[in-house]
């Protein structure tokens, strides 16, 4: 199944970071949206290599004492297989000190063809919360590094994906 063309023009809102989007305008989200559980928890992950014992599965284990740490490569990646097509409304990345100064958030139905839904630029290692103005259907959610902020590889405590409350 191909990613719908509408995904190409999807915009997002991110907290504590600058972001540029595909499309012409940012859509303001009005009202409160309730999210369900973390769809990424315990799911299968694929990534670039890791350092020491900082495995990619640590980003989806809900344990604040573990983290994923990628090898030193600006183009390092990390993606989650949600196990089936899910509606996604928010992605949260809880960074360790080694954050990305620029990265892409991408989605796919087949883990082959990726659509960039947000380009994020940052100046600090604070947590990122990327909120979409409408639900996006996808099976795979990917962090694609563009530029590291520090000499180390990208490192995050958690990579969370939220759908609607059911």
FIKOLZA-1660 file (N, C-alpha, C; in steps of 0.1 Angstrom, whole numbers, plus 5000, padded with zeros to 4 digits):
% residues 166
   i   px   py   pz ch aa at
   1 5008 4988 5000  A  X  N
   1 5000 5000 5000  A  X CA
   1 5009 5012 5000  A  X  C
   2 5006 5022 4992  A  X  N
   2 5014 5034 4991  A  X CA
   2 5009 5044 5001  A  X  C
   3 5018 5053 5006  A  X  N
   3 5015 5064 5015  A  X CA
   3 5007 5074 5007  A  X  C
   4 4996 5078 5012  A  X  N
   4 4987 5087 5005  A  X CA
   4 4994 5101 5003  A  X  C
   5 4991 5107 4991  A  X  N
   5 4997 5120 4988  A  X CA
   5 4994 5130 4999  A  X  C
   6 4983 5129 5006  A  X  N
   6 4980 5138 5016  A  X CA
   6 4990 5139 5027  A  X  C
   7 4997 5128 5029  A  X  N
   7 5008 5127 5039  A  X CA
   7 5019 5136 5036  A  X  C
   8 5022 5139 5023  A  X  N
   8 5032 5148 5018  A  X CA
   8 5030 5162 5023  A  X  C
   9 5017 5166 5024  A  X  N
   9 5015 5180 5028  A  X CA
   9 5011 5181 5042  A  X  C
  10 5012 5170 5050  A  X  N
  10 5008 5171 5064  A  X CA
  10 5018 5180 5071  A  X  C
  11 5012 5188 5080  A  X  N
  11 5021 5196 5089  A  X CA
  11 5020 5191 5103  A  X  C
  12 5030 5196 5111  A  X  N
  12 5031 5192 5125  A  X CA
  12 5034 5204 5133  A  X  C
  13 5032 5202 5146  A  X  N
  13 5036 5213 5156  A  X CA
  13 5045 5206 5165  A  X  C
  14 5056 5213 5169  A  X  N
  14 5066 5207 5178  A  X CA
  14 5069 5216 5189  A  X  C
  15 5070 5211 5201  A  X  N
  15 5072 5218 5213  A  X CA
  15 5087 5219 5215  A  X  C
  16 5092 5231 5219  A  X  N
  16 5106 5234 5223  A  X CA
  16 5116 5233 5212  A  X  C
  17 5112 5233 5199  A  X  N
  17 5122 5233 5188  A  X CA
  17 5116 5240 5176  A  X  C
  18 5125 5244 5167  A  X  N
  18 5121 5251 5155  A  X CA
  18 5119 5239 5145  A  X  C
  19 5109 5241 5136  A  X  N
  19 5106 5230 5126  A  X CA
  19 5101 5237 5113  A  X  C
  20 5105 5230 5102  A  X  N
  20 5099 5234 5089  A  X CA
  20 5091 5223 5084  A  X  C
  21 5081 5226 5076  A  X  N
  21 5072 5215 5072  A  X CA
  21 5070 5215 5057  A  X  C
  22 5065 5203 5052  A  X  N
  22 5060 5202 5039  A  X CA
  22 5047 5209 5038  A  X  C
  23 5044 5216 5028  A  X  N
  23 5031 5222 5027  A  X CA
  23 5031 5237 5028  A  X  C
  24 5020 5243 5027  A  X  N
  24 5019 5258 5026  A  X CA
  24 5017 5265 5040  A  X  C
  25 5010 5258 5049  A  X  N
  25 5007 5265 5061  A  X CA
  25 5007 5256 5073  A  X  C
  26 5008 5261 5085  A  X  N
  26 5007 5253 5097  A  X CA
  26 4993 5254 5101  A  X  C
  27 4987 5242 5104  A  X  N
  27 4973 5242 5109  A  X CA
  27 4973 5243 5124  A  X  C
  28 4965 5251 5129  A  X  N
  28 4964 5253 5144  A  X CA
  28 4954 5242 5149  A  X  C
  29 4959 5235 5159  A  X  N
  29 4950 5225 5166  A  X CA
  29 4943 5232 5177  A  X  C
  30 4930 5230 5176  A  X  N
  30 4921 5237 5186  A  X CA
  30 4914 5226 5194  A  X  C
  31 4914 5228 5207  A  X  N
  31 4908 5218 5216  A  X CA
  31 4918 5208 5222  A  X  C
  32 4913 5199 5230  A  X  N
  32 4921 5189 5237  A  X CA
  32 4920 5176 5230  A  X  C
  33 4931 5170 5227  A  X  N
  33 4931 5157 5221  A  X CA
  33 4936 5147 5231  A  X  C
  34 4929 5136 5233  A  X  N
  34 4933 5126 5242  A  X CA
  34 4940 5114 5235  A  X  C
  35 4952 5111 5239  A  X  N
  35 4960 5100 5233  A  X CA
  35 4959 5087 5241  A  X  C
  36 4961 5076 5234  A  X  N
  36 4960 5063 5241  A  X CA
  36 4974 5060 5246  A  X  C
  37 4977 5047 5247  A  X  N
  37 4990 5042 5252  A  X CA
  37 5001 5044 5241  A  X  C
  38 5013 5042 5245  A  X  N
  38 5025 5043 5236  A  X CA
  38 5024 5031 5226  A  X  C
  39 5022 5034 5214  A  X  N
  39 5021 5023 5204  A  X CA
  39 5035 5017 5201  A  X  C
  40 5045 5024 5204  A  X  N
  40 5059 5019 5202  A  X CA
  40 5064 5009 5213  A  X  C
  41 5058 5009 5224  A  X  N
  41 5062 5001 5236  A  X CA
  41 5064 4987 5232  A  X  C
  42 5076 4982 5234  A  X  N
  42 5079 4967 5231  A  X CA
  42 5079 4963 5217  A  X  C
  43 5077 4972 5208  A  X  N
  43 5076 4968 5193  A  X CA
  43 5090 4966 5187  A  X  C
  44 5090 4960 5176  A  X  N
  44 5102 4957 5168  A  X CA
  44 5108 4970 5163  A  X  C
  45 5121 4971 5165  A  X  N
  45 5128 4983 5160  A  X CA
  45 5140 4979 5151  A  X  C
  46 5143 4988 5142  A  X  N
  46 5155 4986 5133  A  X CA
  46 5162 4999 5134  A  X  C
  47 5176 4998 5134  A  X  N
  47 5184 5011 5135  A  X CA
  47 5198 5009 5129  A  X  C
  48 5205 5020 5129  A  X  N
  48 5219 5020 5127  A  X CA
  48 5225 5013 5139  A  X  C
  49 5238 5010 5138  A  X  N
  49 5245 5004 5149  A  X CA
  49 5244 5012 5162  A  X  C
  50 5248 5005 5173  A  X  N
  50 5247 5012 5186  A  X CA
  50 5261 5011 5193  A  X  C
  51 5262 5019 5204  A  X  N
  51 5274 5019 5211  A  X CA
  51 5272 5011 5224  A  X  C
  52 5283 5005 5229  A  X  N
  52 5283 4998 5242  A  X CA
  52 5271 4989 5243  A  X  C
  53 5264 4989 5254  A  X  N
  53 5251 4981 5255  A  X CA
  53 5239 4990 5254  A  X  C
  54 5240 5001 5246  A  X  N
  54 5228 5010 5244  A  X CA
  54 5220 5006 5232  A  X  C
  55 5214 4994 5233  A  X  N
  55 5207 4988 5222  A  X CA
  55 5194 4996 5218  A  X  C
  56 5190 4994 5205  A  X  N
  56 5179 5001 5200  A  X CA
  56 5166 4998 5208  A  X  C
  57 5165 4986 5213  A  X  N
  57 5153 4982 5220  A  X CA
  57 5151 4990 5233  A  X  C
  58 5161 4996 5238  A  X  N
  58 5160 5004 5250  A  X CA
  58 5152 5016 5248  A  X  C
  59 5150 5021 5236  A  X  N
  59 5142 5033 5233  A  X CA
  59 5127 5030 5234  A  X  C
  60 5123 5017 5235  A  X  N
  60 5109 5013 5235  A  X CA
  60 5106 5004 5247  A  X  C
  61 5115 5005 5257  A  X  N
  61 5112 4996 5269  A  X CA
  61 5106 5003 5281  A  X  C
  62 5103 5016 5280  A  X  N
  62 5097 5023 5291  A  X CA
  62 5105 5024 5303  A  X  C
  63 5118 5023 5302  A  X  N
  63 5127 5023 5313  A  X CA
  63 5136 5035 5312  A  X  C
  64 5135 5045 5321  A  X  N
  64 5142 5058 5320  A  X CA
  64 5157 5056 5323  A  X  C
  65 5161 5044 5328  A  X  N
  65 5175 5041 5331  A  X CA
  65 5182 5035 5319  A  X  C
  66 5175 5032 5308  A  X  N
  66 5182 5027 5296  A  X CA
  66 5180 5037 5284  A  X  C
  67 5188 5035 5274  A  X  N
  67 5187 5044 5263  A  X CA
  67 5193 5038 5250  A  X  C
  68 5189 5043 5239  A  X  N
  68 5196 5039 5226  A  X CA
  68 5206 5049 5223  A  X  C
  69 5218 5045 5219  A  X  N
  69 5229 5054 5215  A  X CA
  69 5234 5049 5202  A  X  C
  70 5232 5057 5192  A  X  N
  70 5237 5053 5178  A  X CA
  70 5252 5055 5177  A  X  C
  71 5258 5049 5167  A  X  N
  71 5272 5051 5164  A  X CA
  71 5273 5065 5159  A  X  C
  72 5286 5070 5158  A  X  N
  72 5288 5084 5154  A  X CA
  72 5287 5085 5139  A  X  C
  73 5275 5089 5135  A  X  N
  73 5272 5090 5120  A  X CA
  73 5260 5100 5119  A  X  C
  74 5262 5111 5112  A  X  N
  74 5250 5120 5110  A  X CA
  74 5238 5114 5104  A  X  C
  75 5240 5104 5095  A  X  N
  75 5229 5097 5088  A  X CA
  75 5223 5085 5096  A  X  C
  76 5226 5084 5108  A  X  N
  76 5221 5073 5116  A  X CA
  76 5205 5073 5116  A  X  C
  77 5199 5062 5117  A  X  N
  77 5184 5061 5117  A  X CA
  77 5179 5052 5128  A  X  C
  78 5166 5052 5130  A  X  N
  78 5159 5044 5140  A  X CA
  78 5145 5044 5136  A  X  C
  79 5139 5032 5134  A  X  N
  79 5125 5031 5131  A  X CA
  79 5118 5020 5138  A  X  C
  80 5105 5022 5140  A  X  N
  80 5096 5013 5147  A  X CA
  80 5086 5007 5138  A  X  C
  81 5084 4994 5139  A  X  N
  81 5073 4987 5132  A  X CA
  81 5062 4986 5142  A  X  C
  82 5051 4993 5140  A  X  N
  82 5040 4993 5149  A  X CA
  82 5032 4980 5149  A  X  C
  83 5035 4971 5140  A  X  N
  83 5029 4958 5140  A  X CA
  83 5017 4957 5131  A  X  C
  84 5013 4968 5125  A  X  N
  84 5001 4969 5117  A  X CA
  84 4998 4984 5114  A  X  C
  85 4989 4987 5106  A  X  N
  85 4986 5001 5103  A  X CA
  85 4979 5007 5115  A  X  C
  86 4984 5018 5120  A  X  N
  86 4978 5025 5132  A  X CA
  86 4976 5040 5129  A  X  C
  87 4967 5046 5136  A  X  N
  87 4965 5061 5135  A  X CA
  87 4975 5067 5145  A  X  C
  88 4983 5077 5140  A  X  N
  88 4993 5083 5148  A  X CA
  88 4990 5098 5149  A  X  C
  89 4991 5104 5161  A  X  N
  89 4988 5118 5164  A  X CA
  89 4999 5125 5170  A  X  C
  90 5009 5118 5176  A  X  N
  90 5020 5124 5183  A  X CA
  90 5032 5115 5184  A  X  C
  91 5044 5121 5183  A  X  N
  91 5056 5113 5185  A  X CA
  91 5064 5121 5195  A  X  C
  92 5070 5114 5205  A  X  N
  92 5078 5120 5216  A  X CA
  92 5091 5114 5216  A  X  C
  93 5102 5122 5216  A  X  N
  93 5116 5117 5217  A  X CA
  93 5122 5124 5229  A  X  C
  94 5126 5115 5239  A  X  N
  94 5132 5120 5251  A  X CA
  94 5147 5118 5250  A  X  C
  95 5154 5129 5247  A  X  N
  95 5168 5129 5244  A  X CA
  95 5177 5128 5256  A  X  C
  96 5188 5121 5254  A  X  N
  96 5199 5121 5263  A  X CA
  96 5207 5134 5259  A  X  C
  97 5219 5136 5264  A  X  N
  97 5227 5148 5260  A  X CA
  97 5231 5148 5246  A  X  C
  98 5233 5137 5240  A  X  N
  98 5237 5136 5225  A  X CA
  98 5225 5137 5216  A  X  C
  99 5220 5149 5214  A  X  N
  99 5208 5151 5206  A  X CA
  99 5212 5154 5191  A  X  C
 100 5201 5155 5183  A  X  N
 100 5203 5158 5169  A  X CA
 100 5200 5173 5168  A  X  C
 101 5209 5180 5161  A  X  N
 101 5206 5194 5158  A  X CA
 101 5197 5196 5146  A  X  C
 102 5196 5185 5138  A  X  N
 102 5186 5184 5127  A  X CA
 102 5183 5170 5124  A  X  C
 103 5170 5167 5123  A  X  N
 103 5166 5154 5119  A  X CA
 103 5152 5154 5112  A  X  C
 104 5149 5143 5105  A  X  N
 104 5137 5141 5098  A  X CA
 104 5128 5131 5106  A  X  C
 105 5115 5133 5107  A  X  N
 105 5106 5124 5111  A  X CA
 105 5099 5118 5099  A  X  C
 106 5099 5105 5097  A  X  N
 106 5094 5100 5085  A  X CA
 106 5084 5088 5088  A  X  C
 107 5075 5086 5079  A  X  N
 107 5065 5075 5080  A  X CA
 107 5064 5067 5067  A  X  C
 108 5060 5054 5069  A  X  N
 108 5059 5045 5058  A  X CA
 108 5049 5034 5060  A  X  C
 109 5044 5029 5050  A  X  N
 109 5035 5017 5051  A  X CA
 109 5043 5004 5048  A  X  C
 110 5055 5005 5042  A  X  N
 110 5062 4993 5039  A  X CA
 110 5077 4993 5043  A  X  C
 111 5082 5003 5050  A  X  N
 111 5096 5004 5054  A  X CA
 111 5106 5005 5043  A  X  C
 112 5101 5008 5031  A  X  N
 112 5109 5010 5019  A  X CA
 112 5108 5024 5014  A  X  C
 113 5096 5028 5012  A  X  N
 113 5093 5042 5007  A  X CA
 113 5089 5050 5019  A  X  C
 114 5097 5061 5022  A  X  N
 114 5095 5069 5034  A  X CA
 114 5090 5083 5029  A  X  C
 115 5081 5089 5037  A  X  N
 115 5076 5102 5035  A  X CA
 115 5080 5111 5047  A  X  C
 116 5087 5122 5045  A  X  N
 116 5090 5131 5056  A  X CA
 116 5078 5139 5060  A  X  C
 117 5075 5138 5073  A  X  N
 117 5063 5145 5078  A  X CA
 117 5067 5157 5086  A  X  C
 118 5080 5158 5090  A  X  N
 118 5085 5169 5098  A  X CA
 118 5101 5169 5096  A  X  C
 119 5106 5181 5095  A  X  N
 119 5120 5184 5095  A  X CA
 119 5123 5192 5108  A  X  C
 120 5130 5187 5117  A  X  N
 120 5132 5194 5130  A  X CA
 120 5146 5199 5131  A  X  C
 121 5148 5211 5136  A  X  N
 121 5161 5217 5139  A  X CA
 121 5160 5221 5154  A  X  C
 122 5171 5219 5161  A  X  N
 122 5171 5221 5176  A  X CA
 122 5183 5228 5180  A  X  C
 123 5183 5234 5192  A  X  N
 123 5195 5240 5198  A  X CA
 123 5197 5235 5212  A  X  C
 124 5189 5225 5216  A  X  N
 124 5191 5219 5230  A  X CA
 124 5187 5204 5230  A  X  C
 125 5190 5198 5241  A  X  N
 125 5186 5183 5242  A  X CA
 125 5173 5181 5249  A  X  C
 126 5164 5190 5250  A  X  N
 126 5151 5188 5256  A  X CA
 126 5143 5178 5248  A  X  C
 127 5133 5173 5255  A  X  N
 127 5123 5164 5249  A  X CA
 127 5116 5171 5237  A  X  C
 128 5114 5163 5227  A  X  N
 128 5106 5168 5215  A  X CA
 128 5092 5161 5216  A  X  C
 129 5082 5169 5213  A  X  N
 129 5068 5164 5212  A  X CA
 129 5063 5169 5199  A  X  C
 130 5062 5161 5189  A  X  N
 130 5057 5164 5176  A  X CA
 130 5043 5160 5175  A  X  C
 131 5034 5170 5173  A  X  N
 131 5019 5167 5173  A  X CA
 131 5014 5170 5159  A  X  C
 132 5007 5161 5154  A  X  N
 132 5001 5163 5141  A  X CA
 132 4987 5169 5142  A  X  C
 133 4983 5177 5132  A  X  N
 133 4970 5184 5133  A  X CA
 133 4958 5174 5130  A  X  C
 134 4962 5163 5124  A  X  N
 134 4952 5152 5122  A  X CA
 134 4958 5139 5123  A  X  C
 135 4950 5128 5125  A  X  N
 135 4956 5115 5126  A  X CA
 135 4962 5111 5113  A  X  C
 136 4974 5104 5114  A  X  N
 136 4981 5099 5102  A  X CA
 136 4981 5084 5103  A  X  C
 137 4977 5077 5092  A  X  N
 137 4978 5063 5092  A  X CA
 137 4992 5058 5087  A  X  C
 138 4998 5049 5095  A  X  N
 138 5011 5044 5091  A  X CA
 138 5014 5032 5098  A  X  C
 139 5024 5024 5094  A  X  N
 139 5029 5012 5101  A  X CA
 139 5043 5014 5107  A  X  C
 140 5051 5023 5100  A  X  N
 140 5064 5025 5104  A  X CA
 140 5067 5040 5107  A  X  C
 141 5074 5042 5118  A  X  N
 141 5077 5056 5122  A  X CA
 141 5092 5057 5124  A  X  C
 142 5099 5067 5117  A  X  N
 142 5113 5067 5116  A  X CA
 142 5119 5080 5120  A  X  C
 143 5130 5079 5128  A  X  N
 143 5139 5090 5131  A  X CA
 143 5150 5089 5121  A  X  C
 144 5153 5099 5112  A  X  N
 144 5164 5099 5103  A  X CA
 144 5173 5111 5106  A  X  C
 145 5185 5108 5111  A  X  N
 145 5194 5118 5115  A  X CA
 145 5199 5126 5103  A  X  C
 146 5201 5139 5104  A  X  N
 146 5207 5147 5094  A  X CA
 146 5220 5153 5099  A  X  C
 147 5220 5159 5112  A  X  N
 147 5232 5165 5117  A  X CA
 147 5232 5163 5133  A  X  C
 148 5243 5158 5138  A  X  N
 148 5245 5156 5152  A  X CA
 148 5249 5170 5158  A  X  C
 149 5244 5172 5170  A  X  N
 149 5248 5185 5178  A  X CA
 149 5261 5183 5184  A  X  C
 150 5265 5171 5188  A  X  N
 150 5278 5168 5195  A  X CA
 150 5286 5158 5187  A  X  C
 151 5298 5155 5191  A  X  N
 151 5306 5146 5184  A  X CA
 151 5301 5131 5185  A  X  C
 152 5293 5129 5195  A  X  N
 152 5288 5115 5198  A  X CA
 152 5276 5112 5188  A  X  C
 153 5272 5099 5188  A  X  N
 153 5261 5095 5181  A  X CA
 153 5248 5100 5188  A  X  C
 154 5237 5100 5180  A  X  N
 154 5224 5103 5186  A  X CA
 154 5220 5094 5198  A  X  C
 155 5214 5099 5208  A  X  N
 155 5211 5091 5220  A  X CA
 155 5197 5096 5226  A  X  C
 156 5188 5086 5227  A  X  N
 156 5175 5090 5234  A  X CA
 156 5171 5079 5243  A  X  C
 157 5164 5083 5254  A  X  N
 157 5159 5074 5264  A  X CA
 157 5147 5067 5259  A  X  C
 158 5138 5075 5251  A  X  N
 158 5126 5068 5246  A  X CA
 158 5122 5075 5233  A  X  C
 159 5115 5067 5225  A  X  N
 159 5109 5071 5213  A  X CA
 159 5095 5066 5213  A  X  C
 160 5086 5075 5215  A  X  N
 160 5072 5071 5218  A  X CA
 160 5063 5075 5207  A  X  C
 161 5053 5067 5203  A  X  N
 161 5043 5070 5193  A  X CA
 161 5029 5068 5198  A  X  C
 162 5021 5079 5197  A  X  N
 162 5008 5078 5203  A  X CA
 162 4997 5079 5192  A  X  C
 163 4986 5071 5194  A  X  N
 163 4974 5072 5186  A  X CA
 163 4963 5076 5195  A  X  C
 164 4951 5075 5189  A  X  N
 164 4939 5080 5197  A  X CA
 164 4936 5071 5209  A  X  C
 165 4930 5077 5219  A  X  N
 165 4925 5069 5230  A  X CA
 165 4914 5060 5226  A  X  C
 166 4915 5047 5229  A  X  N
 166 4904 5038 5225  A  X CA
 166 4895 5034 5236  A  X  C
% end
